[in-house]
Amino acid sequence: MNRTQALVRWSTADNNPVQVFGTAAAVTVGAVTVRPTGTSGTGLAVLCLLVLVSLLLCTRLVPEGRFSPGVQLAVLCAWSAGAAALMGLDRSGASVLFAYFATGHAGYRLDSRRSLPFAAATSALCAGVLLLPWGAHGTSWIVGAFTGVSVLVGISNRAHTDALRSARAAAEQAELAARAEARAQALAERARIARDVHDVLAHSLAGVNMQLEVTDALLESGDIERARQAAQRAQSLVRSGLTEVQRTVGDLREDALPLVETLRSLLASASDAGTLTVEGPPRELPVRLAQVIVRCAQEALTNAHKYAPGAPVRMRLEYAEEPAEATVFEVVNSAPPEGSRPLAGAGSGMGLVGMRERLDLVGGTVAAGPIVDGDDSGGWRVRVVIPG
């Protein structure tokens, strides 16, 4: 909670220090200045009235909502009547404070439809009591007539408190919204990291699986030397996979990613017959966009390993000026050569889904499908477009 929210909470709280101090001060002033003359007759009446209005004054400290509107009005009426009677018997004139506090509290706790008539009735009652010829009072009736004015102070304080409560509610809603947004961003980041891990592991493990199947087939045919070479290639893929995982973790921490160099490294580790073409004026992409392209390249190369092992792979990175400085990335693999062993049925189907989810986050699109004509007929194309 920041300082502003803490101040609003303190200002709108029941029994804040200002309210407690004001109540205690009023009771203390009344007890010191209103001095009963004796313990019988008028003196006893003054003492009883002083105790009564002091207790009623302390109801200001009762949290709002504890009294129903009817009970609150009854307490205020008793308070007003007691204060008026005390004004009629008290010589000091200090008892008028209790009447002023009563109308002020009415303006704070009651709505205007009830508080204003109450204040007018209190003013009339106090003025009337002071105009009567009986009693030992020494206060002008004009002072009693103005006791209702403090209702305006109570109404003003009520409006101020309501505004502070609205500000507090708005601040709490804003805080909840910020927390929800932070949680959504954290979940999105977790999903992105999960996709990164999937792409890296799928790319590495698919190659290892292919080499192990080749090793198994060569061992069945008795070709030990070639089986050993295939096993060594599988080991090499494991090492490169570990390196790729480390690089992925590093990419998540970096503020910039060398896109072209990373794509060349991926292509060199995945295919002996791969080429990368860069078109258009190069520009530095935000690390988030560069990571999306790298993950799409990994997934496309993994698919090429699975379904077209040994086929040439071509990558094309285009920094287009239209539309809106978009970045276009393509991966094309030719048809699988004769004698290759595609890993049909080995895919989980999550790779393309992960690509689409990743591109949706940056407003990009992906199109993937077989090539039905041209030199690459029978192959596969993945095309990614990310707007600038």
C-alpha positions in Angstrom: 0.0 0.0 0.0 1.4 3.4 -1.0 1.3 6.6 1.1 -1.8 8.0 -0.8 -3.8 4.8 -0.2 -2.7 4.8 3.5 -3.8 8.4 3.9 -7.2 7.7 2.3 -7.7 4.6 4.5 -6.8 6.6 7.7 -9.1 9.5 6.7 -12.1 7.3 6.1 -11.6 4.9 9.0 -13.9 5.0 12.0 -12.4 6.5 15.1 -9.4 8.2 13.4 -7.3 10.3 15.8 -8.9 13.6 14.9 -12.4 12.3 15.7 -11.3 10.7 18.9 -9.5 13.9 20.0 -12.4 16.1 19.2 -14.8 13.9 21.2 -12.5 13.8 24.2 -11.8 17.5 24.0 -15.6 18.3 24.0 -16.3 16.0 27.0 -13.3 17.5 28.9 -14.4 21.1 28.2 -17.9 20.3 29.3 -16.8 18.5 32.5 -14.4 21.4 33.4 -16.7 24.4 32.6 -20.2 23.1 33.4 -20.1 23.1 37.2 -23.3 21.9 39.0 -24.3 24.1 42.0 -24.8 21.4 44.6 -25.9 17.8 44.5 -29.6 18.4 44.7 -32.3 20.3 42.8 -30.9 22.2 39.8 -27.3 21.1 40.6 -28.3 17.4 40.4 -30.3 18.0 37.2 -27.2 19.7 35.6 -25.0 16.8 36.7 -27.3 14.2 35.3 -27.8 16.1 32.0 -24.0 16.6 31.7 -23.4 12.8 32.1 -26.2 12.0 29.6 -25.1 14.3 26.8 -21.4 13.3 27.4 -22.4 9.7 26.9 -24.5 10.6 23.8 -21.5 12.6 22.4 -19.4 9.5 22.7 -21.7 7.7 20.2 -19.8 9.6 17.6 -17.2 6.9 18.1 -19.6 4.1 17.2 -18.6 2.8 13.8 -20.9 3.8 11.0 -23.6 1.3 10.2 -23.9 -0.1 13.7 -27.0 1.9 14.3 -30.0 1.7 11.9 -31.2 5.1 10.6 -34.2 5.0 13.0 -32.0 4.3 16.1 -29.5 6.9 15.0 -32.2 9.5 14.7 -33.5 8.6 18.2 -30.1 8.9 19.7 -29.6 12.3 18.1 -33.0 13.5 19.3 -32.2 12.5 22.8 -28.8 14.2 22.5 -30.5 17.4 21.1 -33.1 17.5 23.9 -30.5 16.9 26.6 -28.2 19.6 25.3 -31.1 22.1 25.1 -32.2 21.3 28.6 -28.6 21.6 29.9 -28.3 25.0 28.1 -31.4 26.2 30.0 -29.9 25.3 33.4 -26.2 26.0 32.9 -24.7 29.3 33.8 -21.3 29.0 32.0 -22.7 28.8 28.4 -20.2 26.0 27.6 -23.0 23.5 27.3 -23.9 24.9 23.9 -21.0 22.8 22.5 -23.0 19.7 23.0 -25.8 21.1 20.8 -23.4 22.1 18.1 -21.8 18.7 18.1 -25.3 17.1 17.8 -26.3 18.9 14.7 -22.8 18.5 13.2 -23.0 14.7 13.8 -26.5 14.6 12.3 -25.1 16.2 9.1 -22.4 13.6 8.9 -24.5 10.5 9.8 -27.9 11.3 8.3 -28.9 12.2 4.7 -29.8 15.8 4.0 -33.5 14.9 4.0 -33.3 14.1 7.7 -30.3 16.1 8.9 -31.6 19.6 7.8 -35.0 19.3 9.5 -33.2 18.0 12.6 -30.9 20.9 12.6 -33.7 23.4 12.2 -35.6 21.7 15.1 -32.5 21.7 17.3 -32.0 25.5 16.6 -35.6 26.2 17.5 -35.5 24.1 20.6 -32.3 25.6 21.9 -33.5 29.2 21.1 -36.8 28.5 22.7 -35.3 27.1 25.9 -33.0 30.2 26.2 -36.0 32.5 25.7 -37.9 31.0 28.6 -37.9 33.0 31.8 -37.1 30.1 34.1 -33.7 28.6 34.7 -30.3 30.1 35.6 -28.9 30.3 32.1 -26.7 33.2 31.0 -26.6 32.5 27.2 -28.3 34.6 24.6 -31.1 32.9 22.6 -29.2 33.9 19.4 -26.4 31.4 20.3 -29.1 28.7 20.5 -30.6 29.7 17.2 -27.4 29.2 15.4 -26.7 25.7 16.8 -28.2 24.2 13.6 -25.5 25.8 11.4 -23.0 23.2 12.3 -25.0 20.7 10.2 -23.4 22.2 7.2 -20.0 21.3 8.5 -21.2 17.7 9.0 -22.6 17.5 5.5 -19.3 18.9 4.1 -17.3 16.4 6.0 -19.6 13.6 4.8 -19.1 14.6 1.2 -15.4 14.8 1.7 -15.3 11.3 3.3 -17.5 9.9 0.5 -15.0 11.3 -2.0 -12.1 9.8 -0.2 -13.9 6.4 0.0 -14.5 6.6 -3.7 -10.9 7.3 -4.3 -9.9 4.5 -2.1 -12.2 2.1 -3.9 -10.8 3.3 -7.3 -7.3 2.8 -6.0 -8.1 -0.7 -4.8 -9.7 -1.6 -8.1 -6.6 -0.2 -10.0 -4.4 -2.3 -7.7 -6.4 -5.4 -8.4 -6.4 -4.7 -12.1 -2.6 -4.2 -12.0 -2.2 -7.5 -10.2 -4.4 -9.3 -12.7 -2.4 -7.8 -15.6 0.9 -8.8 -13.9 -0.5 -12.3 -13.4 -1.6 -12.5 -17.1 1.8 -11.3 -18.2 3.5 -13.9 -16.0 1.3 -16.7 -17.4 2.1 -15.5 -20.9 5.8 -15.5 -20.1 5.5 -19.0 -18.7 3.8 -20.2 -21.8 6.5 -18.6 -24.0 9.2 -20.2 -22.0 7.4 -23.6 -22.3 7.2 -23.1 -26.1 10.9 -22.3 -26.2 11.8 -25.4 -24.2 9.6 -27.5 -26.5 11.1 -26.2 -29.6 14.7 -26.7 -28.4 14.0 -30.2 -27.1 11.9 -31.3 -30.1 14.6 -30.1 -32.5 17.4 -31.9 -30.6 15.6 -35.1 -29.6 14.1 -35.6 -33.1 17.6 -35.7 -34.6 18.8 -38.0 -31.9 15.8 -40.4 -32.4 16.5 -40.5 -36.1 20.1 -41.3 -35.7 19.3 -44.1 -33.2 16.8 -45.6 -35.6 19.5 -45.6 -38.3 21.9 -47.2 -35.8 19.4 -49.9 -35.0 18.8 -50.6 -38.7 22.5 -50.7 -39.4 23.1 -53.1 -36.5 20.4 -55.4 -37.9 22.2 -55.5 -41.3 25.6 -56.1 -39.6 27.2 -52.8 -40.8 29.0 -52.1 -37.5 31.2 -49.3 -38.8 28.3 -47.2 -40.2 26.3 -47.9 -37.0 29.1 -46.5 -34.9 29.1 -43.4 -37.1 25.4 -43.0 -36.6 25.8 -43.4 -32.9 28.5 -40.7 -32.9 26.2 -38.4 -34.8 23.6 -39.0 -32.1 26.1 -38.1 -29.4 27.0 -35.0 -31.4 23.3 -34.0 -31.6 23.0 -34.4 -27.8 26.0 -32.1 -27.2 24.6 -29.5 -29.7 21.2 -29.8 -28.0 22.7 -29.0 -24.6 24.5 -26.1 -26.2 21.2 -25.0 -27.7 19.5 -25.1 -24.3 22.2 -23.0 -22.8 21.8 -20.5 -25.6 18.0 -20.4 -25.2 18.5 -19.6 -21.5 20.9 -16.9 -22.5 18.5 -15.5 -25.1 15.8 -15.2 -22.5 18.2 -12.9 -20.5 19.6 -10.9 -23.4 18.3 -7.6 -24.7 19.4 -8.3 -28.3 19.7 -11.4 -30.4 21.9 -11.8 -33.5 19.2 -13.2 -35.8 21.2 -13.9 -38.9 24.1 -15.5 -37.1 21.7 -17.7 -35.0 19.8 -18.9 -38.1 23.1 -19.8 -39.9 24.2 -21.7 -36.8 20.9 -23.6 -36.6 21.0 -24.4 -40.3 24.6 -25.6 -40.1 23.8 -28.0 -37.2 20.7 -29.4 -38.9 21.6 -29.9 -42.6 24.7 -30.3 -44.7 22.9 -29.0 -47.7 21.2 -26.0 -46.2 21.3 -22.4 -47.5 20.3 -19.1 -46.0 19.3 -16.0 -48.1 18.8 -12.6 -46.6 16.9 -10.0 -48.7 16.2 -6.3 -48.1 18.0 -3.8 -46.0 18.9 -5.4 -42.7 17.5 -3.9 -39.5 17.7 -4.9 -35.9 14.5 -6.6 -34.6 13.3 -6.5 -31.0 14.6 -9.5 -29.2 11.1 -10.8 -28.8 10.5 -10.9 -32.5 13.9 -12.4 -33.2 13.2 -15.2 -30.7 9.9 -15.9 -32.4 11.7 -16.3 -35.8 14.4 -18.5 -34.2 11.8 -20.8 -32.6 9.9 -21.1 -35.9 13.1 -22.0 -37.6 13.8 -24.7 -35.1 10.4 -26.2 -35.5 10.6 -26.1 -39.3 14.1 -27.8 -39.2 12.8 -30.4 -36.8 9.9 -31.2 -39.1 12.4 -31.5 -42.0 14.4 -34.0 -40.0 11.4 -36.0 -39.3 9.7 -36.2 -42.6 12.4 -35.4 -45.2 15.7 -36.6 -43.7 18.6 -35.8 -46.0 16.6 -33.4 -48.1 18.1 -29.9 -48.9 16.7 -27.1 -46.8 16.5 -23.5 -47.8 15.9 -20.5 -45.5 14.9 -17.1 -46.6 14.8 -14.0 -44.4 13.3 -10.9 -46.0 13.2 -7.4 -44.5 10.3 -6.2 -46.5 9.4 -2.5 -46.7 5.7 -3.3 -47.5 3.5 -3.9 -45.8 4.6 -1.7 -42.8 8.2 -3.0 -42.7 7.2 -6.6 -42.2 9.7 -9.4 -41.7 9.1 -12.5 -43.8 10.8 -15.8 -43.0 10.5 -19.0 -45.0 11.8 -22.5 -44.6 11.5 -24.9 -47.6 12.6 -28.5 -47.7 12.6 -30.6 -50.8 11.0 -34.0 -51.1 12.7 -36.7 -49.1 15.3 -38.5 -51.2 15.0 -42.1 -52.2 16.1 -44.5 -49.5 15.4 -42.1 -46.6 13.3 -43.2 -43.7 10.8 -40.5 -42.7 9.6 -40.7 -39.1 5.9 -40.9 -40.0 3.6 -40.6 -37.0 6.4 -39.3 -34.8 5.0 -35.8 -34.4 2.8 -34.6 -31.6 1.1 -31.9 -33.6 2.1 -29.3 -31.0 4.9 -27.7 -33.0 2.6 -25.9 -35.5 0.2 -25.0 -32.7 3.1 -23.6 -30.7 4.2 -21.5 -33.7 0.7 -20.1 -34.2 0.4 -19.2 -30.5 3.8 -17.6 -30.5 3.0 -15.5 -33.6 -0.4 -14.5 -32.3 1.3 -12.8 -29.4 3.3 -10.5 -31.8 0.5 -10.1 -34.4 2.2 -12.4 -36.9 0.9 -15.2 -39.1 2.2 -18.6 -40.2 1.3 -20.7 -43.2 2.6 -24.3 -43.5 1.8 -26.9 -46.1 3.0 -29.2 -48.8 4.5 -28.0 -52.1 2.5 -29.4 -55.0 4.4 -28.0 -58.0 7.8 -26.7 -59.1 11.3 -28.0 -58.4 10.4 -28.6 -54.7 7.2 -30.6 -55.5 6.6 -33.1 -52.7 8.4 -30.9 -50.2 7.1 -28.6 -47.4 7.1 -24.9 -46.9 6.7 -22.8 -43.7 6.1 -19.1 -44.2 6.1 -16.6 -41.3 5.1 -13.0 -41.6 5.6 -10.6 -38.7 4.5 -7.0 -39.1 6.9 -4.2 -38.2 
